[in-house]
């Protein structure tokens, strides 16, 4: 279910249950697309909506059995009515107990336990001494919910099922190794008339080796973080002590990691679970109050909260009116990244980042997600479109995530999806470290394949030559990258406008700023406060750039009419880019390749470069097209096109080659919010 607070609700989009008078204070709801509205009812409660923790299997409370001290009073002291049995080794099998294990008490038919937990604890401790892990396999309950039959089995029982969630995880994530291999070892208990659970079946032979003594502490079923360790971990978390430091301290207290009773991953899961559950302590209501306050101060403020069946917060998105205005002017290209997680909750922080006319990073909105599945991304992207009046970006940069890619394809069908080149280089340094770090020539060849080619066939030849030269033909990562080459290779993306962005590093830069502000002790409200501080800092930088632009004039390297014209049109940063291109025409050679009635083709080459660029010029419309397509992906004319215009005595930039988003007047004009109302106060003359 979704709270979409910050707009009106139109009939037909949502079916609402009756609203009690106590709930009338909630702000009006803004509709999401019907495809994202869950079938269950929509809650309008203003009470705290705690964040839901992901399901996690934890070790059960230790029951009492034969001197085992209980953690709770769930079970009385367990009993069994027959003599204790000895383990019977099976000669020649890989699971034959070692000599010192012959005295380990084994289950036997006829043993009785007073409850399910007692039976499970006994089988767990038997398994731990032997060297295998167990789990609960089967249960049959009576009409009153009591257990009538229970089977405990070796953790290696059965076979791995097909993971239907595979399409919701990153395609480059390695598969988990197989742990289930069809082991038949098990113990089955059945409820008797006396109310006791009696062992009616026990199969002790395994089809795998047991864990040796130095590894027994790693067996999953006996790993558990004790209440005392949990309390210590919680105090360490509040004090800002890292996970690694906390584990080191705990291990010192018990004489080594093998005596901890849990592994590092168990501790990390505990910490993340505590962070995700933190909103249950009251932050949920505070979050709602925060957003209502922001909307009272800013009527165009948009926020949306997705709830689950238990009214617990899953995903949150928010954007103020300035962000919506910025997206209206500069939302042609966005970077989306989820690599940063908030300290307090371990949740993915997902900002939508763009670039303004001063080439500064700007924020279009942000989200805190419950997870990184297709459904979460689809909800977020649909919500983002609702906030931005349905305007889709021309290009969106992300990292390599299959779930994200599938959601973008569904929600942004008109957008070009590009992969972050910086992440590709990072992966290349890891996956090809034996070559990447030792050969500068390989790095140059890879860079050429990423950026330099204009012809697809020539790129294929160069790619294959690189693979052969460095003996990488069978490299699985490069094969994987070749399959998605259309999303990162420049030769396939020259027609896509990118606003001079090649990666999600702008998002990571925002994340880096947030890290400076955030501390482990901070809650969600503190996070929102520091996020607002980041917005303020970014907008102050833009205000300073605007002031400097109005109070100064750029320095012209040459007193040419074309440069004087560009200096009046463009912001200083964009003028610098244009001037750098224009001064290159001095070092460009040009010759006519062909001519027709309306079109003339030229070949232009820069300095000693071997590559020639084909430039087509039509005099009647002052149209100039270069094979490098710089104007298509950057929005300013290249030196090759400018060389032709100079040859044709064109002294000013043709109007159709002046991209408004790069000009000093980029923010002139009104932008409407999600309600269709003009947002006031952010036009250029009101900045």
C-alpha positions as CSV (number, residue, x, y, z in Angstrom):
1,X,0.0,0.0,0.0
2,X,1.1,3.5,-0.6
3,X,0.9,6.9,1.1
4,X,1.5,9.4,-1.7
5,X,1.3,12.6,0.2
6,X,1.7,15.9,-1.5
7,X,-1.0,16.0,-4.1
8,X,-4.6,15.4,-4.7
9,X,-6.3,12.1,-5.4
10,X,-8.4,11.7,-8.5
11,X,-11.3,9.3,-8.7
12,X,-10.7,5.8,-10.0
13,X,-7.0,5.5,-9.1
14,X,-7.4,4.1,-5.6
15,X,-10.2,2.3,-3.7
16,X,-10.3,3.7,-0.2
17,X,-11.7,2.1,2.9
18,X,-13.9,4.3,5.1
19,X,-11.8,6.9,7.0
20,X,-12.5,7.4,10.7
21,X,-12.6,11.0,12.0
22,X,-9.3,10.4,13.8
23,X,-7.6,10.0,10.5
24,X,-8.9,13.1,8.7
25,X,-5.8,15.2,9.6
26,X,-3.7,13.3,7.0
27,X,-2.8,15.6,4.0
28,X,-4.5,14.8,0.7
29,X,-3.1,11.8,-1.2
30,X,-1.6,11.9,-4.6
31,X,-2.4,8.9,-6.9
32,X,0.2,6.4,-8.1
33,X,-0.4,4.4,-11.3
34,X,-2.9,1.6,-10.7
35,X,-0.3,-1.0,-11.6
36,X,1.6,-0.2,-8.4
37,X,-1.3,-0.2,-6.0
38,X,-1.4,-3.4,-4.0
39,X,-4.7,-5.2,-3.7
40,X,-4.9,-4.7,0.1
41,X,-6.6,-1.7,1.7
42,X,-5.0,1.7,2.0
43,X,-4.2,2.8,5.6
44,X,-4.6,6.5,6.4
45,X,-3.4,6.2,10.0
46,X,-1.2,9.0,11.3
47,X,0.4,6.6,13.9
48,X,4.0,5.6,13.6
49,X,4.6,3.3,10.8
50,X,7.7,1.3,11.7
51,X,10.1,0.0,9.1
52,X,9.7,-3.7,8.6
53,X,12.7,-5.9,9.1
54,X,13.4,-8.5,6.4
55,X,12.7,-12.1,7.5
56,X,15.7,-13.7,9.1
57,X,16.2,-17.1,10.6
58,X,17.5,-17.0,14.1
59,X,18.5,-19.7,16.5
60,X,15.7,-20.7,18.8
61,X,15.7,-20.2,22.6
62,X,17.8,-22.9,24.3
63,X,15.3,-25.2,26.1
64,X,16.2,-27.4,29.1
65,X,17.3,-31.0,28.5
66,X,19.6,-33.1,30.6
67,X,21.3,-30.2,32.4
68,X,21.1,-27.7,29.6
69,X,20.2,-24.3,31.1
70,X,17.1,-22.8,29.4
71,X,16.9,-19.2,28.1
72,X,13.2,-19.1,28.7
73,X,10.5,-21.0,30.6
74,X,8.9,-22.4,27.4
75,X,9.7,-26.0,28.3
76,X,10.1,-28.0,31.5
77,X,13.0,-30.3,32.1
78,X,12.8,-32.8,29.2
79,X,12.6,-36.5,29.8
80,X,13.2,-39.7,27.9
81,X,12.2,-43.1,29.1
82,X,14.8,-45.5,27.6
83,X,18.5,-46.0,28.1
84,X,20.7,-43.6,26.3
85,X,22.2,-45.1,23.1
86,X,25.8,-45.0,21.8
87,X,26.6,-43.8,18.3
88,X,27.2,-46.7,16.0
89,X,29.9,-46.1,13.6
90,X,29.4,-47.3,10.0
91,X,32.7,-48.7,8.9
92,X,34.1,-47.4,5.7
93,X,31.7,-44.5,5.2
94,X,33.0,-40.9,5.1
95,X,30.8,-40.0,8.0
96,X,32.2,-42.5,10.4
97,X,32.6,-40.9,13.9
98,X,36.1,-40.5,15.1
99,X,37.3,-42.5,18.1
100,X,36.8,-39.7,20.6
101,X,33.2,-39.3,19.4
102,X,32.1,-42.8,20.3
103,X,30.7,-41.7,23.7
104,X,28.4,-39.1,22.2
105,X,24.8,-39.7,23.1
106,X,22.7,-40.3,20.0
107,X,18.9,-40.2,19.5
108,X,17.1,-43.5,19.6
109,X,13.6,-44.6,19.0
110,X,11.5,-44.3,22.2
111,X,13.1,-41.1,23.5
112,X,10.6,-38.6,24.8
113,X,10.6,-34.8,25.0
114,X,8.2,-32.5,26.7
115,X,8.1,-30.0,23.8
116,X,9.3,-29.3,20.3
117,X,12.1,-27.0,21.4
118,X,13.5,-29.6,23.7
119,X,13.7,-32.2,20.9
120,X,15.3,-29.6,18.6
121,X,17.9,-28.5,21.1
122,X,18.9,-32.1,21.8
123,X,19.2,-32.9,18.1
124,X,21.2,-29.7,17.6
125,X,23.7,-30.5,20.3
126,X,24.1,-34.1,19.1
127,X,24.7,-32.8,15.6
128,X,27.2,-30.2,16.8
129,X,29.2,-32.8,18.6
130,X,29.2,-35.0,15.5
131,X,30.0,-32.1,13.1
132,X,26.9,-31.4,11.1
133,X,24.2,-28.7,11.1
134,X,20.4,-29.3,11.4
135,X,17.2,-27.6,10.5
136,X,13.4,-28.1,11.0
137,X,12.1,-29.9,7.9
138,X,8.5,-30.9,8.4
139,X,5.7,-30.2,10.9
140,X,2.1,-31.4,11.2
141,X,-0.2,-29.6,13.5
142,X,-3.5,-30.3,15.1
143,X,-6.6,-28.2,14.8
144,X,-5.6,-26.2,17.9
145,X,-2.2,-25.4,16.5
146,X,-0.2,-27.9,18.6
147,X,2.5,-30.0,17.0
148,X,1.5,-33.6,16.3
149,X,4.6,-34.6,14.2
150,X,7.9,-33.0,13.6
151,X,11.0,-34.0,11.6
152,X,14.4,-32.5,12.1
153,X,17.0,-33.2,9.4
154,X,20.5,-32.6,8.4
155,X,21.0,-29.1,6.8
156,X,22.3,-30.9,3.6
157,X,18.9,-32.7,3.1
158,X,17.1,-32.1,-0.2
159,X,18.2,-30.2,-3.3
160,X,18.4,-26.6,-4.2
161,X,15.2,-25.2,-5.6
162,X,15.2,-22.8,-8.6
163,X,15.6,-19.3,-7.3
164,X,12.7,-17.3,-8.8
165,X,14.3,-14.1,-7.4
166,X,17.3,-14.3,-9.7
167,X,15.9,-11.6,-12.0
168,X,15.7,-9.3,-9.0
169,X,19.4,-9.3,-8.2
170,X,22.5,-7.9,-10.0
171,X,23.4,-10.1,-13.0
172,X,27.1,-9.9,-12.0
173,X,26.5,-11.3,-8.5
174,X,28.1,-14.7,-8.0
175,X,25.8,-17.7,-7.4
176,X,25.9,-19.1,-3.9
177,X,27.6,-22.5,-3.7
178,X,25.4,-25.6,-3.4
179,X,24.9,-26.8,0.2
180,X,22.0,-29.3,-0.1
181,X,23.1,-32.6,-1.5
182,X,20.3,-35.0,-0.6
183,X,21.5,-36.2,2.8
184,X,18.8,-38.5,4.5
185,X,19.9,-38.1,8.1
186,X,16.9,-37.2,10.3
187,X,15.0,-37.6,13.5
188,X,11.2,-37.6,13.6
189,X,9.1,-37.1,16.7
190,X,5.3,-37.8,17.1
191,X,2.9,-36.7,19.8
192,X,1.8,-39.4,22.1
193,X,-1.3,-39.7,24.3
194,X,0.7,-38.6,27.4
195,X,1.4,-35.3,25.7
196,X,5.1,-36.1,25.1
197,X,6.9,-36.0,21.7
198,X,8.4,-39.5,21.1
199,X,11.2,-40.3,18.6
200,X,9.6,-42.7,16.1
201,X,12.2,-42.5,13.4
202,X,16.0,-41.9,13.4
203,X,18.3,-42.2,10.5
204,X,21.9,-41.5,11.4
205,X,23.9,-42.1,8.2
206,X,25.1,-39.1,6.2
207,X,26.3,-38.9,2.6
208,X,29.0,-36.3,3.4
209,X,31.9,-35.7,5.7
210,X,31.5,-34.2,9.1
211,X,33.0,-30.8,10.0
212,X,36.3,-31.3,11.9
213,X,36.5,-29.9,15.4
214,X,38.3,-26.6,14.4
215,X,35.3,-25.8,12.2
216,X,32.4,-27.0,14.3
217,X,31.8,-23.5,15.6
218,X,30.9,-22.5,12.1
219,X,27.9,-24.8,11.8
220,X,24.8,-22.7,11.3
221,X,22.3,-24.4,13.6
222,X,24.5,-23.8,16.7
223,X,25.5,-20.2,15.9
224,X,23.8,-17.7,18.2
225,X,24.4,-14.2,19.5
226,X,23.7,-14.3,23.2
227,X,21.7,-11.5,24.9
228,X,24.8,-10.2,26.6
229,X,26.6,-10.1,23.3
230,X,23.6,-8.3,21.7
231,X,23.6,-5.7,24.5
232,X,27.4,-5.2,24.0
233,X,26.8,-4.9,20.2
234,X,24.0,-2.3,20.7
235,X,26.2,-0.2,22.9
236,X,29.1,-0.4,20.4
237,X,26.8,0.6,17.6
238,X,25.5,3.7,19.5
239,X,29.1,4.7,20.3
240,X,30.2,4.5,16.6
241,X,32.4,1.5,17.0
242,X,32.8,-0.4,13.7
243,X,31.5,-3.9,13.2
244,X,35.0,-5.3,12.9
245,X,36.3,-3.6,16.0
246,X,33.3,-4.9,18.0
247,X,33.8,-8.5,16.9
248,X,37.5,-8.2,17.8
249,X,36.6,-7.0,21.3
250,X,34.1,-9.8,21.8
251,X,36.5,-12.4,20.6
252,X,39.1,-11.2,23.0
253,X,36.7,-11.5,25.9
254,X,36.0,-15.2,25.1
255,X,39.5,-16.3,24.1
256,X,39.2,-16.4,20.3
257,X,36.8,-16.2,17.4
258,X,36.1,-19.9,17.6
259,X,34.5,-19.3,21.1
260,X,32.2,-16.5,20.0
261,X,29.3,-18.7,19.1
262,X,28.6,-16.8,15.9
263,X,30.4,-15.7,12.7
264,X,31.0,-12.2,11.4
265,X,28.1,-12.5,9.0
266,X,25.7,-13.3,11.9
267,X,26.8,-10.2,13.7
268,X,26.4,-8.0,10.5
269,X,22.9,-9.5,10.0
270,X,22.0,-8.6,13.7
271,X,23.3,-5.0,13.3
272,X,21.4,-4.5,10.0
273,X,18.2,-6.0,11.5
274,X,18.4,-3.6,14.5
275,X,18.9,-0.7,12.1
276,X,15.9,-1.6,10.0
277,X,13.7,-2.1,13.0
278,X,14.7,1.3,14.5
279,X,11.6,3.0,13.3
280,X,9.4,0.8,15.5
281,X,10.6,2.9,18.4
282,X,8.6,5.9,17.2
283,X,10.5,7.5,14.2
284,X,7.6,6.5,11.9
285,X,5.2,9.2,13.3
286,X,8.0,11.7,13.5
287,X,8.7,11.1,9.8
288,X,5.1,11.7,8.9
289,X,5.1,14.9,11.0
290,X,8.3,16.0,9.3
291,X,6.8,15.6,5.8
292,X,3.6,17.4,6.8
293,X,5.6,20.3,8.2
294,X,7.6,20.5,5.0
295,X,4.5,20.5,2.9
296,X,2.9,23.3,4.9
297,X,6.1,25.4,4.3
298,X,6.3,24.4,0.6
299,X,2.9,23.5,-1.0
300,X,4.6,21.9,-4.0
301,X,6.7,19.6,-1.7
302,X,6.1,16.0,-2.8
303,X,6.6,12.9,-0.8
304,X,5.4,9.3,-1.0
305,X,5.6,6.4,1.6
306,X,4.9,2.8,0.6
307,X,3.5,0.6,3.4
308,X,3.2,-3.1,3.7
309,X,0.2,-5.1,5.0
310,X,1.2,-4.3,8.6
311,X,1.4,-0.6,8.0
312,X,5.2,-0.7,8.2
313,X,7.3,1.6,6.1
314,X,8.9,0.0,3.1
315,X,10.1,2.8,0.8
316,X,10.2,6.6,1.0
317,X,10.6,9.2,-1.7
318,X,10.7,13.0,-1.4
319,X,11.4,16.1,-3.5
320,X,10.9,19.7,-2.7
321,X,9.6,22.3,-5.1
322,X,13.1,23.5,-6.0
323,X,14.1,20.0,-7.0
324,X,11.0,19.7,-9.1
325,X,11.8,23.0,-10.9
326,X,15.4,21.9,-11.4
327,X,14.2,18.7,-13.0
328,X,11.9,20.7,-15.3
329,X,14.9,22.6,-16.6
330,X,17.7,20.0,-16.4
331,X,16.0,16.6,-16.1
332,X,17.1,15.5,-19.6
333,X,19.9,13.4,-17.9
334,X,19.9,11.8,-14.5
335,X,22.3,9.6,-12.5
336,X,20.8,7.1,-10.2
337,X,22.8,5.2,-7.6
338,X,22.1,3.0,-4.6
339,X,25.6,2.2,-3.4
340,X,25.4,4.3,-0.2
341,X,23.5,3.0,2.8
342,X,22.4,5.2,5.7
343,X,24.3,4.4,8.8
344,X,21.3,4.1,11.2
345,X,19.2,1.8,9.1
346,X,21.3,0.0,6.6
347,X,18.9,1.1,3.9
348,X,19.9,2.0,0.3
349,X,19.9,5.7,-0.1
350,X,18.9,6.5,-3.7
351,X,19.4,10.1,-4.9
352,X,18.4,11.3,-8.4
353,X,21.2,13.5,-9.6
354,X,21.6,15.8,-12.5
355,X,23.8,18.6,-13.8
356,X,22.8,22.3,-14.2
357,X,23.9,24.9,-16.7
358,X,27.0,25.6,-14.6
359,X,27.9,21.9,-14.8
360,X,27.2,21.6,-11.1
361,X,25.5,18.6,-9.5
362,X,21.9,19.1,-8.6
363,X,19.5,16.8,-6.7
364,X,16.1,16.1,-8.2
365,X,14.8,14.0,-5.3
366,X,15.8,11.1,-3.1
367,X,14.6,7.8,-1.6
368,X,15.2,5.4,1.2
369,X,14.5,1.9,0.0
370,X,13.7,-1.3,1.9
371,X,15.6,-3.4,-0.7
372,X,16.9,-3.4,-4.2
373,X,14.3,-5.6,-6.0
374,X,12.4,-5.0,-9.2
375,X,9.3,-4.1,-7.3
376,X,11.0,-1.5,-5.1
377,X,12.7,0.1,-8.1
378,X,9.4,0.1,-10.1
379,X,7.6,1.7,-7.2
380,X,10.3,4.4,-6.9
381,X,10.5,5.2,-10.6
382,X,6.7,5.4,-11.0
383,X,6.6,7.7,-7.9
384,X,9.4,9.8,-9.3
385,X,7.4,10.2,-12.6
386,X,4.3,11.2,-10.6
387,X,6.3,13.9,-8.8
388,X,7.8,15.2,-12.1
389,X,4.5,15.3,-14.0
390,X,5.3,12.3,-16.1
391,X,8.4,13.8,-17.7
392,X,10.9,11.0,-18.6
393,X,14.7,11.7,-18.8
394,X,16.4,11.3,-22.1
395,X,19.2,9.4,-20.6
396,X,19.7,7.7,-17.2
397,X,23.0,6.4,-15.8
398,X,23.1,3.5,-13.3
399,X,25.5,0.8,-12.1
400,X,25.2,-2.8,-13.4
401,X,22.0,-4.1,-11.7
402,X,19.6,-6.5,-13.4
403,X,16.7,-5.4,-11.2
404,X,17.3,-1.7,-11.9
405,X,17.7,-2.4,-15.6
406,X,14.4,-4.3,-15.8
407,X,12.5,-1.6,-13.8
408,X,14.0,1.2,-16.1
409,X,12.9,-0.7,-19.2
410,X,9.3,-0.9,-17.8
411,X,8.9,2.6,-16.4
412,X,11.2,4.7,-18.6
413,X,10.6,3.2,-22.1
414,X,11.5,6.5,-23.8
415,X,14.8,6.8,-21.9
416,X,18.3,5.7,-22.9
417,X,19.8,3.5,-20.2
418,X,23.6,3.9,-19.9
419,X,26.0,2.1,-17.5
420,X,28.5,3.9,-15.4
421,X,31.9,3.9,-17.2
422,X,33.7,4.5,-13.9
423,X,32.3,1.3,-12.4
424,X,33.3,-0.6,-15.5
425,X,36.9,0.7,-15.1
426,X,36.8,-0.3,-11.4
427,X,35.6,-3.8,-12.3
428,X,38.3,-4.0,-15.0
429,X,41.0,-3.2,-12.4
430,X,39.7,-6.0,-10.2
431,X,38.8,-8.7,-12.8
432,X,41.8,-8.0,-15.0
433,X,44.3,-6.9,-12.4
434,X,47.1,-9.0,-13.8
435,X,47.0,-6.9,-17.0
436,X,45.3,-3.7,-16.0
437,X,47.8,-2.7,-13.3
438,X,50.9,-3.8,-15.3
439,X,50.2,-2.6,-18.8
440,X,49.5,1.1,-19.6
441,X,49.0,0.1,-23.2
442,X,46.2,-2.2,-22.3
443,X,44.5,0.6,-20.3
444,X,44.9,2.9,-23.4
445,X,43.4,0.2,-25.7
446,X,40.5,-0.3,-23.3
447,X,40.0,3.5,-23.2
448,X,40.0,3.7,-27.0
449,X,37.3,1.0,-27.1
450,X,35.2,2.9,-24.7
451,X,35.4,6.3,-26.2
452,X,37.1,6.8,-29.5
453,X,35.3,4.9,-32.3
454,X,32.6,6.3,-34.6
455,X,32.0,3.2,-36.7
456,X,30.6,0.0,-35.2
457,X,32.4,-2.4,-37.5
458,X,35.7,-0.8,-36.8
459,X,35.0,-1.0,-33.0
460,X,34.3,-4.8,-33.3
461,X,37.6,-5.3,-35.1
462,X,39.5,-3.3,-32.4
463,X,37.7,-5.1,-29.6
464,X,38.7,-8.5,-31.0
465,X,42.2,-7.4,-31.6
466,X,42.5,-6.3,-28.0
467,X,41.2,-9.7,-26.8
468,X,43.7,-11.5,-28.9
469,X,46.6,-9.3,-28.1
470,X,46.2,-9.8,-24.3
471,X,45.0,-13.4,-24.5
472,X,41.5,-12.5,-23.1
473,X,39.3,-14.2,-25.6
474,X,37.9,-16.6,-23.0
475,X,37.6,-14.1,-20.2
476,X,34.1,-14.4,-18.8
477,X,33.8,-10.8,-17.5
478,X,34.7,-9.3,-20.9
479,X,32.2,-11.6,-22.6
480,X,29.6,-10.4,-20.1
481,X,30.5,-6.8,-20.9
482,X,30.4,-7.4,-24.6
483,X,26.8,-8.6,-24.3
484,X,25.8,-5.2,-22.8
485,X,28.2,-3.1,-25.0
486,X,25.3,-0.9,-26.2
487,X,24.9,0.5,-22.7
488,X,28.5,1.6,-22.1
489,X,30.4,1.8,-25.4
490,X,30.5,5.3,-26.9
491,X,30.2,4.0,-30.5
492,X,26.7,2.8,-29.6
493,X,25.7,5.9,-27.6
494,X,26.9,8.9,-29.6
495,X,23.4,9.8,-30.5
496,X,22.3,9.9,-26.9
497,X,22.5,13.2,-25.0
498,X,24.5,12.8,-21.8
499,X,25.2,16.4,-20.7
500,X,28.9,15.5,-20.5
501,X,28.2,12.8,-17.8
502,X,29.7,9.4,-18.3
503,X,29.1,7.8,-14.9
504,X,27.2,7.9,-11.6
505,X,30.2,9.6,-9.9
506,X,28.0,12.7,-9.3
507,X,25.7,10.5,-7.2
508,X,28.8,9.1,-5.4
509,X,30.0,12.6,-4.8
510,X,26.7,13.5,-3.1
511,X,27.0,10.3,-1.0
512,X,30.5,11.3,0.0
513,X,29.2,14.7,1.2
514,X,26.5,12.9,3.2
515,X,29.0,10.6,4.9
516,X,30.7,13.7,6.3
517,X,27.5,14.8,7.9
518,X,26.1,11.5,9.1
519,X,27.1,9.6,12.3
520,X,26.0,6.1,13.4
521,X,23.9,7.6,16.2
522,X,21.8,9.7,13.9
523,X,18.2,8.6,13.3
524,X,16.0,9.2,10.2
525,X,15.0,12.8,11.2
526,X,18.7,13.7,11.5
527,X,19.3,12.2,8.1
528,X,16.6,14.3,6.6
529,X,18.1,17.4,8.3
530,X,21.6,16.7,6.9
531,X,20.1,15.9,3.5
532,X,18.5,19.4,3.6
533,X,21.9,20.8,4.4
534,X,23.5,19.1,1.4
535,X,20.7,20.7,-0.8
536,X,21.4,24.1,0.8
537,X,25.1,23.8,0.1
538,X,24.6,22.8,-3.5
539,X,22.1,25.6,-4.1
540,X,24.4,28.1,-2.5
541,X,27.1,27.1,-5.0
542,X,24.7,27.6,-7.9
543,X,23.8,31.1,-6.5
544,X,27.5,32.0,-6.3
545,X,28.0,30.8,-9.9
546,X,25.0,32.9,-11.0
547,X,26.3,36.0,-9.2
548,X,29.8,35.6,-10.7
549,X,28.3,35.1,-14.2
550,X,26.4,38.4,-13.9
551,X,29.2,40.4,-12.5
552,X,32.0,39.3,-14.8
553,X,32.7,38.5,-18.4
554,X,34.8,35.6,-19.6
555,X,38.2,36.1,-21.2
556,X,38.3,35.5,-25.0
557,X,41.5,33.9,-26.3
558,X,40.8,35.5,-29.7
559,X,38.6,38.5,-30.5
560,X,36.4,36.6,-33.0
561,X,32.7,37.2,-33.5
562,X,31.8,33.6,-32.9
563,X,33.5,33.7,-29.5
564,X,31.9,37.0,-28.6
565,X,28.5,35.5,-29.5
566,X,29.1,32.4,-27.5
567,X,30.2,34.4,-24.4
568,X,26.9,36.2,-24.4
569,X,24.9,33.0,-24.8
570,X,26.6,30.4,-22.6
571,X,27.4,30.2,-18.9
572,X,31.1,30.6,-18.2
573,X,31.7,26.8,-17.8
574,X,30.0,26.0,-21.1
575,X,31.7,28.9,-22.9
576,X,35.0,27.5,-21.8
577,X,34.1,24.2,-23.4
578,X,33.0,25.9,-26.6
579,X,36.1,28.1,-26.8
580,X,38.3,25.0,-26.3
581,X,36.6,23.4,-29.3
582,X,36.7,26.6,-31.4
583,X,40.5,27.3,-31.0
584,X,41.2,23.8,-32.3
585,X,40.0,24.8,-35.8
586,X,43.4,26.4,-36.3
587,X,45.0,23.0,-36.2
588,X,42.3,21.3,-38.3
589,X,42.9,20.4,-42.0
590,X,39.8,20.3,-44.3
591,X,39.1,19.2,-47.8
592,X,36.0,18.8,-49.9
593,X,34.9,15.1,-50.3
594,X,31.7,15.5,-52.4
595,X,29.1,18.0,-53.4
596,X,25.5,17.8,-54.5
597,X,22.8,20.4,-55.1
598,X,22.1,21.1,-51.5
599,X,24.7,19.2,-49.5
600,X,28.5,19.5,-49.4
601,X,30.6,16.9,-47.6
602,X,34.0,17.7,-46.0
603,X,36.7,15.6,-44.4
604,X,38.2,17.2,-41.3
605,X,41.3,16.0,-39.4
606,X,42.8,17.4,-36.2
607,X,46.6,17.9,-36.1
608,X,48.5,14.6,-36.6
609,X,45.5,12.4,-35.9
610,X,44.9,9.7,-38.4
611,X,41.2,9.7,-38.0
612,X,39.2,11.8,-40.4
613,X,35.7,13.1,-39.6
614,X,33.0,13.4,-42.2
615,X,31.1,16.7,-41.9
616,X,28.0,17.4,-44.0
617,X,26.9,21.0,-44.5
618,X,23.7,22.3,-46.0
619,X,23.9,26.0,-46.8
620,X,20.2,26.8,-47.2
621,X,19.5,25.8,-43.5
622,X,23.0,26.3,-42.1
623,X,22.9,22.6,-41.0
624,X,26.1,21.0,-40.1
625,X,26.5,17.3,-39.1
626,X,29.7,15.7,-38.0
627,X,30.4,12.0,-37.7
628,X,31.7,12.4,-34.2
629,X,28.2,13.5,-33.1
630,X,29.5,15.7,-30.3
631,X,26.5,18.0,-30.5
632,X,24.1,15.0,-30.1
633,X,25.7,13.8,-26.9
634,X,27.2,17.0,-25.5
635,X,25.1,19.8,-26.8
636,X,27.8,22.1,-28.2
637,X,29.4,22.0,-31.7
638,X,32.6,20.2,-32.2
639,X,35.8,21.7,-33.7
640,X,35.2,19.7,-37.0
641,X,31.8,21.3,-37.5
642,X,33.1,24.7,-36.4
643,X,35.9,24.4,-39.0
644,X,33.3,24.0,-41.8
645,X,31.2,26.9,-40.5
646,X,34.3,29.0,-40.4
647,X,35.1,28.0,-44.0
648,X,31.6,29.0,-45.0
649,X,32.0,32.4,-43.3
650,X,29.4,31.7,-40.7
651,X,30.3,34.0,-37.8
652,X,27.6,33.3,-35.3
653,X,26.3,30.1,-33.8
654,X,23.2,29.0,-35.7
655,X,20.1,29.2,-33.4
656,X,19.3,25.5,-33.7
657,X,22.7,24.6,-32.3
658,X,22.2,26.6,-29.1
659,X,20.9,24.3,-26.4
660,X,18.9,26.3,-23.9
661,X,19.9,24.1,-21.0
662,X,23.5,25.4,-21.4
663,X,22.7,29.1,-21.7
664,X,22.5,31.9,-19.2
665,X,18.7,31.9,-19.6
666,X,18.4,28.2,-19.0
667,X,16.0,28.7,-16.0
668,X,13.8,31.3,-17.7
669,X,10.2,30.0,-17.9
670,X,7.8,28.4,-15.4
671,X,7.6,24.8,-14.3
672,X,4.4,23.1,-13.0
673,X,4.2,20.8,-10.0
674,X,2.5,17.5,-9.9
675,X,-0.9,19.3,-9.4
676,X,-0.4,21.3,-12.6
677,X,0.2,24.5,-10.7
678,X,3.0,26.9,-11.6
679,X,5.8,26.8,-9.0
680,X,6.8,30.3,-8.0
681,X,10.0,31.7,-6.8
682,X,12.6,29.9,-8.8
683,X,12.8,31.7,-12.1
684,X,16.2,33.1,-13.0
685,X,15.4,36.6,-11.9
686,X,14.3,35.3,-8.5
687,X,17.2,33.1,-7.8
